Amino acid sequence: MELTLKGIKNNGEWQKAEIELPAYDVRKIIEKTIEAPRWVHFGIGNIFRIFIGGIADSLLEQGELDRGLTCVESFDYDIVDKICIPFDNLALSVILNGDGTQDKRVLGSFAEVVKAKSDDKKAWNRLKEIFSSKDLQIISFTITEKGYQLRKTNGDLFKISEDDIANGPEKVIGTMAIVTAMLFERFLKNAAPIALVSMDNCSQNGIKLREPIIEIAYEWFKRGFVTEEFVAYVKDDKKVSFPWTMIDKITPRPSKKVADTLEALGVKNMQPVITLKKTYIAPFVNAENPQYLVVEDNFPNGRPRFETAGIYMVDRDTVNKSERMKVSACLNPIHTALGPYGCMLGYDLFSDEIRDPDMHKLAEIIGYKEGMDVTPDPVVLSPKDFLDECMNNRFPNPYLGDTCLRLCTDVSQGLGVRFGVTINSYVKKYGDAKKLIGIPIAIAGWLRYLLGVDDKGDSYELAPDPMAEECIKRISSIKVGRPETMKDQLKWILSNKNLFLANLYETGIGEKIEEIFKEEISGLGAVRATVRKYLT
């Protein structure tokens, strides 16, 4: 069996393998999408393919959508060449249930794939055509939090941002500049309204998307590339809206075991690949079954009936509370706390680590005690029910294959919302954050993890993180087994408001974190012993 438009015509083989096929005519969907695009998405990695692609697939099945997704890649073009084109843009969704069963389905909602390259005239002109369509209602994004950033933590522009601002709309490279250039094209052609929807897992993601686009537009205006009217267009919420969202679906990187299972069923060429940009991706995507998407209902050019696909359409305040519940209390803080400890304690899978009594207790304290104490109730979702589902069903799922190392990826980018929000809430409620213990243990653990030596004294590879190099440089003189080498190396990190949204010494927990960290570097087995000591 081949995962291609021709290959899925052989219904019998797919049915025998218990893999569902689209009930809609994929070719007709493709034709209509190319003729009049309605929904464009930037960032075509794993979470997009199984979650957003799955939503579109459901809407197509129900007749709520009559065309598919226009998929745009602005960073890792290998995904287009190695994963999209060879499989006619089809993808295979594999849901990993907690009882060991799998639900497999071919998704045909990815109608067109475009590389966003200003130096590729054909692709660039096609992108302009797409953005000029009056039918276009939505531009959504899963590009990770760092994809929205124009500046370094010290406030200086990245070199790519400097170049994009200096070169203007026709010679851009960065995603935010590409999107701004396409909005300018839309403005010139018809100035039709549009919704730009970040679906990335970060706090107030609508603001994170809006601010760089407006900044680039204004900088281009100052340099004469665009008009003042265009700046007014992107700033007008009735013309260009930036709805906030909360998204949640644990999506580990593709599993070789799943690839082998699919190939044993007869599906060809399912093995994962690693792109030049270090994306680990496959023709299939494996993920858990639970998923949540809460969206601010602000779409000036209309939208599909998302509600029929299980999406919560609400006001901004409800999105903010839902995101706060998930990112600052119930899920992400636990991932961020336990990921580094899992690496240091010798765990590969998070599902194994969460069964460790010490780690389970740390998760409970961070979630049920510290997070819940200051988390508002979004009403549409119950915080306690959400956390119960995470602790009892989602986290322990042994078939999900989520690794501790994956949970360490880009940790520095999420410390503020995952821990800083709760820390600041404690300061506001109690005058300081000295009541906290789980979060200080978590932050100390992340710093100890950066030393790259586990609790047995063996070294390990760190996960990618844009701030890792700077932080490691600051603490490089600290040696495991020699606590006397710790002086004031943590001061720069723990006082960094860009990292934590607060100076942790001013909140009352900086010294506590230093104390925990110093005990964790005291020798072999000290990580486990220190965590256990502070938890009790």
C-alpha positions as CSV (number, residue, x, y, z in Angstrom):
1,M,0.0,0.0,0.0
2,E,1.3,3.4,-0.9
3,L,0.2,6.6,0.9
4,T,-0.6,8.5,-2.4
5,L,-3.7,9.6,-4.2
6,K,-3.4,6.6,-6.5
7,G,-2.5,4.2,-3.6
8,I,-5.6,5.0,-1.5
9,K,-7.9,4.0,-4.4
10,N,-7.4,0.4,-3.3
11,N,-9.9,0.6,-0.5
12,G,-9.8,-3.1,0.3
13,E,-6.2,-3.3,1.4
14,W,-6.6,-0.2,3.7
15,Q,-9.7,-1.6,5.2
16,K,-8.0,-4.9,5.9
17,A,-5.2,-3.0,7.7
18,E,-8.0,-1.2,9.7
19,I,-6.9,2.2,8.4
20,E,-9.7,4.6,7.6
21,L,-9.7,6.6,4.3
22,P,-11.3,9.9,3.6
23,A,-15.0,9.7,2.7
24,Y,-14.8,12.9,0.7
25,D,-13.3,13.3,-2.8
26,V,-9.7,14.4,-2.1
27,R,-9.0,15.4,-5.7
28,K,-12.0,17.7,-5.8
29,I,-11.1,19.3,-2.5
30,I,-7.6,20.0,-3.9
31,E,-9.0,21.6,-7.0
32,K,-11.4,23.9,-5.1
33,T,-8.7,24.8,-2.6
34,I,-6.2,25.9,-5.3
35,E,-8.9,27.9,-7.1
36,A,-10.1,29.7,-4.0
37,P,-8.1,29.2,-0.8
38,R,-10.0,29.6,2.5
39,W,-7.6,28.5,5.2
40,V,-3.8,28.9,5.2
41,H,-1.5,27.5,7.8
42,F,2.2,28.3,8.5
43,G,4.3,25.6,10.1
44,I,3.5,22.2,8.8
45,G,5.1,20.0,11.5
46,N,3.7,17.2,13.6
47,I,1.2,19.0,15.8
48,F,-0.3,20.7,12.8
49,R,-0.6,17.6,10.7
50,I,-2.5,15.5,13.3
51,F,-4.4,18.2,15.2
52,I,-5.2,21.1,12.8
53,G,-5.2,18.7,9.8
54,G,-7.5,16.4,11.8
55,I,-9.9,19.2,12.6
56,A,-10.1,20.2,8.9
57,D,-10.6,16.5,8.0
58,S,-13.5,16.3,10.4
59,L,-15.1,19.4,9.0
60,L,-14.7,18.0,5.4
61,E,-16.3,14.8,6.5
62,Q,-19.3,16.7,7.9
63,G,-19.6,19.0,4.9
64,E,-18.8,22.0,7.0
65,L,-15.8,22.7,4.8
66,D,-15.7,22.4,1.0
67,R,-12.0,22.9,0.6
68,G,-8.9,21.9,2.4
69,L,-5.8,23.5,4.0
70,T,-3.2,25.5,2.1
71,C,0.0,24.5,3.9
72,V,2.9,27.0,4.0
73,E,6.4,26.2,5.2
74,S,8.7,29.2,5.9
75,F,11.5,27.5,7.8
76,D,12.2,23.8,7.1
77,Y,11.7,23.2,3.4
78,D,12.9,19.6,3.7
79,I,9.4,18.8,5.1
80,V,7.9,19.8,1.8
81,D,10.4,17.8,-0.3
82,K,10.6,14.6,1.9
83,I,7.2,14.3,3.6
84,C,4.6,16.2,1.6
85,I,5.4,15.9,-2.1
86,P,6.3,12.1,-2.2
87,F,3.0,11.3,-0.5
88,D,0.8,13.7,-2.5
89,N,0.4,15.8,0.7
90,L,-1.5,13.0,2.5
91,A,-0.7,12.1,6.1
92,L,-1.5,9.1,8.3
93,S,-2.9,9.9,11.7
94,V,-2.1,7.3,14.4
95,I,-3.9,7.8,17.8
96,L,-2.1,5.9,20.6
97,N,-4.7,4.9,23.2
98,G,-3.8,4.0,26.8
99,D,-5.0,0.4,26.3
100,G,-2.5,-0.2,23.6
101,T,-4.9,0.0,20.7
102,Q,-4.4,2.4,17.8
103,D,-6.8,4.4,15.7
104,K,-5.4,4.9,12.2
105,R,-6.7,7.3,9.5
106,V,-5.5,8.8,6.3
107,L,-5.9,12.6,6.3
108,G,-6.7,14.2,2.9
109,S,-7.2,17.8,4.2
110,F,-3.8,19.1,3.1
111,A,-4.7,20.4,-0.4
112,E,-1.7,22.4,-1.4
113,V,1.8,22.9,0.0
114,V,3.8,26.0,-0.7
115,K,7.4,27.0,0.2
116,A,7.4,30.6,1.4
117,K,10.7,31.7,-0.3
118,S,11.0,35.2,-1.6
119,D,13.9,34.1,-3.9
120,D,11.7,31.5,-5.6
121,K,9.7,33.6,-8.0
122,K,7.1,30.9,-8.8
123,A,6.4,30.0,-5.1
124,W,6.4,33.7,-4.1
125,N,3.9,34.7,-6.8
126,R,1.7,31.7,-5.8
127,L,1.8,32.9,-2.2
128,K,0.7,36.3,-3.3
129,E,-2.2,34.8,-5.2
130,I,-3.3,32.9,-2.2
131,F,-3.2,35.9,0.1
132,S,-5.1,38.0,-2.4
133,S,-8.1,35.6,-2.5
134,K,-11.2,37.3,-1.0
135,D,-12.4,33.8,0.0
136,L,-9.4,33.5,2.4
137,Q,-10.7,33.7,6.0
138,I,-7.9,32.3,8.2
139,I,-4.1,32.3,8.5
140,S,-3.2,30.0,11.3
141,F,0.2,29.2,12.8
142,T,2.1,26.5,14.6
143,I,5.7,27.8,14.4
144,T,6.7,27.5,18.1
145,E,7.0,30.5,20.4
146,K,10.5,31.5,19.0
147,G,9.0,31.8,15.5
148,Y,7.3,35.1,16.5
149,Q,10.4,36.7,18.1
150,L,12.2,39.6,16.3
151,R,14.5,40.3,19.2
152,K,17.0,38.7,21.5
153,T,16.5,38.6,25.2
154,N,18.6,41.8,25.5
155,G,16.2,43.6,23.2
156,D,18.4,43.8,20.1
157,L,17.0,42.7,16.8
158,F,18.1,39.3,15.4
159,K,20.2,39.7,12.3
160,I,17.5,38.2,10.2
161,S,15.0,40.7,11.6
162,E,17.3,43.6,10.8
163,D,17.7,42.4,7.2
164,D,14.0,41.9,6.7
165,I,13.2,45.4,7.9
166,A,16.0,46.9,5.8
167,N,15.3,45.0,2.6
168,G,11.5,45.4,2.5
169,P,8.6,43.2,1.5
170,E,10.2,41.6,-1.6
171,K,13.3,40.2,0.0
172,V,12.2,38.7,3.3
173,I,13.3,35.6,5.0
174,G,11.7,35.4,8.5
175,T,8.2,34.2,9.0
176,M,6.8,37.3,10.5
177,A,8.2,39.4,7.7
178,I,6.8,37.0,5.1
179,V,3.4,37.2,6.6
180,T,3.6,41.0,6.7
181,A,4.6,41.1,3.1
182,M,1.7,38.9,2.2
183,L,-0.7,41.1,4.2
184,F,0.6,44.1,2.2
185,E,-0.2,42.2,-1.0
186,R,-3.7,41.6,0.2
187,F,-4.0,45.2,1.2
188,L,-3.0,46.3,-2.3
189,K,-5.3,43.9,-4.1
190,N,-8.5,44.3,-2.1
191,A,-7.8,45.1,1.6
192,A,-10.2,42.2,2.5
193,P,-10.5,41.3,6.2
194,I,-8.6,38.3,7.6
195,A,-8.0,36.5,10.9
196,L,-4.4,35.6,11.9
197,V,-4.6,32.8,14.5
198,S,-1.7,31.6,16.4
199,M,-2.2,28.1,17.6
200,D,1.1,27.8,19.4
201,N,1.4,26.7,22.9
202,C,2.3,30.1,24.5
203,S,0.6,32.7,26.6
204,Q,-1.5,35.4,24.9
205,N,-0.4,34.1,21.5
206,G,-2.5,36.6,19.7
207,I,-0.4,39.4,21.0
208,K,2.8,37.5,20.3
209,L,1.7,37.3,16.6
210,R,0.3,40.8,16.3
211,E,3.2,42.8,17.8
212,P,6.0,41.7,15.4
213,I,3.7,42.2,12.4
214,I,2.8,45.7,13.4
215,E,6.4,46.5,14.2
216,I,7.6,45.3,10.8
217,A,4.8,47.2,9.0
218,Y,5.7,50.4,10.8
219,E,9.4,50.0,10.2
220,W,8.7,49.5,6.5
221,F,6.5,52.6,6.5
222,K,9.3,54.6,7.9
223,R,11.6,53.4,5.1
224,G,9.1,54.1,2.4
225,F,8.3,50.5,1.5
226,V,4.6,50.6,2.5
227,T,2.0,53.3,3.1
228,E,0.6,54.7,6.3
229,E,-2.8,53.3,5.2
230,F,-1.3,49.7,5.3
231,V,-0.1,50.2,8.8
232,A,-3.6,51.3,9.8
233,Y,-5.0,48.2,8.0
234,V,-3.0,45.7,10.1
235,K,-3.8,47.7,13.3
236,D,-7.5,47.6,12.6
237,D,-9.0,44.6,14.5
238,K,-12.1,44.7,12.2
239,K,-9.8,44.2,9.2
240,V,-7.0,42.1,10.6
241,S,-7.8,40.2,13.8
242,F,-5.5,38.2,16.0
243,P,-7.6,35.9,18.1
244,W,-6.1,34.2,21.1
245,T,-6.2,30.5,21.5
246,M,-5.3,27.6,23.9
247,I,-4.2,24.4,22.2
248,D,-3.4,21.1,23.9
249,K,-2.5,17.7,22.4
250,I,0.6,15.7,23.4
251,T,2.3,14.9,20.2
252,P,5.7,13.1,20.6
253,R,8.0,12.8,17.7
254,P,7.1,9.9,15.3
255,S,7.9,6.5,16.8
256,K,9.9,4.0,14.9
257,K,7.8,1.3,16.5
258,V,4.7,2.8,14.9
259,A,6.5,3.0,11.6
260,D,7.5,-0.7,11.8
261,T,3.9,-1.6,12.7
262,L,2.5,0.4,9.7
263,E,5.0,-1.3,7.4
264,A,4.1,-4.7,8.8
265,L,0.5,-3.9,7.8
266,G,1.7,-3.3,4.2
267,V,2.1,0.5,4.2
268,K,5.3,1.4,2.3
269,N,8.0,4.0,3.3
270,M,6.8,4.9,6.7
271,Q,10.2,5.4,8.4
272,P,10.8,8.8,10.1
273,V,13.4,11.2,8.7
274,I,15.5,13.9,10.2
275,T,15.7,17.1,8.1
276,L,18.6,19.4,7.8
277,K,16.9,21.7,10.3
278,K,16.7,18.8,12.7
279,T,13.0,18.2,12.4
280,Y,12.1,14.6,13.3
281,I,9.1,13.8,11.1
282,A,7.5,11.0,9.2
283,P,4.6,10.4,6.7
284,F,2.5,9.5,9.8
285,V,2.0,11.4,13.1
286,N,1.4,9.6,16.4
287,A,-0.3,11.4,19.3
288,E,-2.6,10.9,22.2
289,N,-6.4,11.0,21.7
290,P,-7.4,13.8,24.1
291,Q,-7.2,17.3,22.5
292,Y,-8.4,20.8,23.4
293,L,-8.6,23.9,21.3
294,V,-10.2,27.0,22.8
295,V,-10.5,29.9,20.3
296,E,-11.5,33.6,20.7
297,D,-14.4,34.1,18.3
298,N,-13.1,37.0,16.3
299,F,-13.1,36.3,12.5
300,P,-13.9,39.4,10.4
301,N,-14.1,37.5,7.2
302,G,-16.2,34.6,8.6
303,R,-15.1,31.0,9.6
304,P,-16.2,27.4,9.4
305,R,-18.4,26.0,12.1
306,F,-15.5,25.0,14.2
307,E,-17.8,23.9,17.1
308,T,-18.8,20.8,15.1
309,A,-15.2,19.6,15.3
310,G,-15.1,20.0,19.1
311,I,-13.5,23.4,19.3
312,Y,-14.6,25.8,22.0
313,M,-15.5,29.2,20.5
314,V,-15.4,31.7,23.3
315,D,-14.4,35.3,24.3
316,R,-10.9,36.4,25.0
317,D,-11.1,36.3,28.7
318,T,-12.2,32.6,28.6
319,V,-9.3,31.8,26.3
320,N,-6.9,33.5,28.7
321,K,-8.2,31.6,31.7
322,S,-8.1,28.3,29.8
323,E,-4.5,29.0,28.6
324,R,-3.5,30.0,32.2
325,M,-5.1,26.8,33.5
326,K,-3.1,24.6,31.1
327,V,0.2,26.4,30.7
328,S,0.7,27.8,34.2
329,A,-0.9,25.0,36.3
330,C,-2.1,21.7,35.0
331,L,0.1,20.5,32.2
332,N,3.1,22.5,30.9
333,P,4.6,23.3,34.4
334,I,4.7,19.6,35.2
335,H,6.3,18.7,31.8
336,T,8.9,21.5,32.3
337,A,9.6,20.4,35.9
338,L,9.9,16.7,35.3
339,G,11.6,16.7,31.9
340,P,15.0,17.7,33.2
341,Y,14.7,15.5,36.3
342,G,13.9,12.6,34.1
343,C,17.1,13.0,32.2
344,M,19.1,13.2,35.4
345,L,17.4,10.2,37.0
346,G,17.9,8.0,33.9
347,Y,14.4,7.9,32.5
348,D,13.8,7.9,28.8
349,L,10.0,7.9,28.8
350,F,7.9,10.5,30.7
351,S,5.3,7.8,31.3
352,D,7.8,5.9,33.3
353,E,9.1,8.9,35.2
354,I,5.6,10.0,36.3
355,R,5.2,6.6,38.1
356,D,8.3,7.4,40.2
357,P,6.9,8.3,43.7
358,D,9.2,11.3,44.1
359,M,8.5,12.7,40.7
360,H,4.7,12.0,41.0
361,K,4.7,13.9,44.3
362,L,6.6,16.8,42.7
363,A,4.0,16.9,39.9
364,E,1.1,16.8,42.4
365,I,2.6,19.7,44.4
366,I,3.2,21.9,41.3
367,G,-0.2,21.1,39.8
368,Y,-2.8,20.5,42.6
369,K,-1.2,22.7,45.3
370,E,0.8,25.5,43.8
371,G,-0.9,26.0,40.4
372,M,-4.5,25.5,41.5
373,D,-4.1,28.0,44.3
374,V,-3.9,30.9,41.9
375,T,-5.5,29.6,38.7
376,P,-8.8,31.1,37.6
377,D,-11.6,28.8,36.5
378,P,-12.4,29.2,32.7
379,V,-15.7,27.4,33.3
380,V,-15.8,25.8,29.8
381,L,-13.1,23.4,31.2
382,S,-12.8,22.3,34.8
383,P,-9.2,22.8,36.0
384,K,-9.4,19.9,38.4
385,D,-11.0,17.5,35.9
386,F,-8.3,18.6,33.3
387,L,-5.5,17.9,35.8
388,D,-7.0,14.6,36.9
389,E,-7.1,13.5,33.3
390,C,-3.5,14.5,32.8
391,M,-2.3,12.7,36.0
392,N,-4.4,9.6,35.7
393,N,-4.7,9.0,32.0
394,R,-2.5,11.1,29.8
395,F,0.8,11.3,31.5
396,P,1.0,7.5,32.4
397,N,0.0,6.4,28.9
398,P,2.9,4.0,28.1
399,Y,2.1,3.8,24.4
400,L,2.6,7.5,23.8
401,G,6.3,7.3,23.9
402,D,6.8,10.9,25.0
403,T,10.4,11.3,26.1
404,C,11.9,13.4,28.9
405,L,14.4,14.8,26.5
406,R,11.7,16.2,24.3
407,L,10.1,18.0,27.3
408,C,13.5,19.8,27.8
409,T,13.3,21.3,24.3
410,D,13.2,25.2,24.5
411,V,12.6,25.1,28.2
412,S,14.0,28.6,28.6
413,Q,11.3,30.0,26.3
414,G,8.5,28.8,28.6
415,L,9.9,29.5,32.1
416,G,8.0,32.8,32.4
417,V,4.5,31.6,31.6
418,R,5.0,28.1,33.2
419,F,6.5,29.2,36.5
420,G,6.8,33.0,36.5
421,V,3.0,33.6,36.2
422,T,2.4,31.5,39.3
423,I,5.3,33.1,41.2
424,N,4.0,36.6,40.5
425,S,0.5,35.5,41.5
426,Y,1.9,34.3,44.8
427,V,3.7,37.6,45.3
428,K,0.4,39.4,44.6
429,K,-1.6,37.2,46.9
430,Y,0.8,36.6,49.8
431,G,3.4,39.4,49.5
432,D,6.1,37.0,48.3
433,A,6.5,33.5,46.8
434,K,8.2,31.9,49.8
435,K,5.3,29.4,50.2
436,L,6.4,27.7,47.0
437,I,8.5,24.6,47.1
438,G,7.7,22.6,43.9
439,I,8.5,25.4,41.5
440,P,11.9,26.2,43.2
441,I,12.7,22.5,43.0
442,A,11.8,22.6,39.3
443,I,13.9,25.6,38.5
444,A,16.9,24.3,40.4
445,G,16.5,21.0,38.6
446,W,16.5,22.8,35.2
447,L,19.8,24.5,36.1
448,R,21.3,21.3,37.4
449,Y,20.2,19.6,34.1
450,L,22.2,22.2,32.1
451,L,25.4,20.8,33.6
452,G,24.9,17.7,31.4
453,V,25.7,15.1,34.1
454,D,23.2,12.7,35.5
455,D,22.8,11.5,39.1
456,K,25.2,8.6,38.4
457,G,27.9,10.9,37.0
458,D,27.3,10.0,33.4
459,S,27.0,12.7,30.7
460,Y,24.0,13.1,28.4
461,E,23.1,15.3,25.4
462,L,21.0,18.4,26.1
463,A,17.8,19.1,24.1
464,P,17.9,22.2,21.7
465,D,17.2,25.5,23.5
466,P,18.1,29.0,22.2
467,M,19.2,30.2,25.7
468,A,21.1,27.0,26.6
469,E,24.5,28.3,25.3
470,E,24.3,31.5,27.3
471,C,23.1,29.9,30.5
472,I,25.7,27.1,30.3
473,K,28.4,29.6,29.8
474,R,27.3,31.4,33.0
475,I,27.5,28.2,35.1
476,S,30.3,26.3,33.3
477,S,32.7,26.8,36.3
478,I,30.3,24.8,38.5
479,K,31.3,21.2,38.9
480,V,29.2,18.2,40.0
481,G,30.7,16.8,43.2
482,R,32.4,20.0,44.1
483,P,29.7,22.3,45.6
484,E,32.5,24.8,46.6
485,T,32.7,25.7,42.9
486,M,29.3,27.4,43.2
487,K,29.7,31.1,44.0
488,D,27.3,33.6,42.4
489,Q,27.0,32.1,38.9
490,L,23.3,31.7,39.2
491,K,22.6,35.3,39.9
492,W,22.4,36.5,36.3
493,I,19.9,33.7,35.4
494,L,17.7,33.9,38.5
495,S,17.4,37.7,38.3
496,N,16.6,37.7,34.6
497,K,13.0,39.0,34.2
498,N,13.1,38.1,30.5
499,L,13.3,34.4,31.6
500,F,11.0,34.3,34.6
501,L,8.9,37.5,34.3
502,A,10.4,38.4,37.7
503,N,13.6,38.8,39.6
504,L,13.4,35.6,41.6
505,Y,15.5,37.2,44.5
506,E,12.9,39.9,44.8
507,T,10.1,37.3,45.0
508,G,11.8,35.6,47.9
509,I,12.8,32.3,46.2
510,G,16.1,33.1,44.5
511,E,18.2,32.0,47.6
512,K,16.0,28.9,48.0
513,I,16.7,27.8,44.4
514,E,20.4,28.4,45.0
515,E,20.3,26.3,48.1
516,I,18.5,23.4,46.4
517,F,20.9,23.5,43.4
518,K,24.0,23.5,45.6
519,E,22.7,20.4,47.4
520,E,21.9,18.7,44.0
521,I,25.6,19.1,42.9
522,S,27.1,17.8,46.1
523,G,27.8,14.3,44.7
524,L,26.4,11.2,43.1
525,G,22.8,10.5,44.1
526,A,22.4,14.0,45.3
527,V,19.7,14.9,42.9
528,R,17.3,12.2,44.1
529,A,18.2,12.8,47.8
530,T,17.7,16.6,47.5
531,V,14.3,16.3,45.8
532,R,13.1,13.8,48.4
533,K,14.4,16.0,51.2
534,Y,12.6,19.1,50.1
535,L,9.4,17.3,49.2
536,T,9.1,16.0,52.7
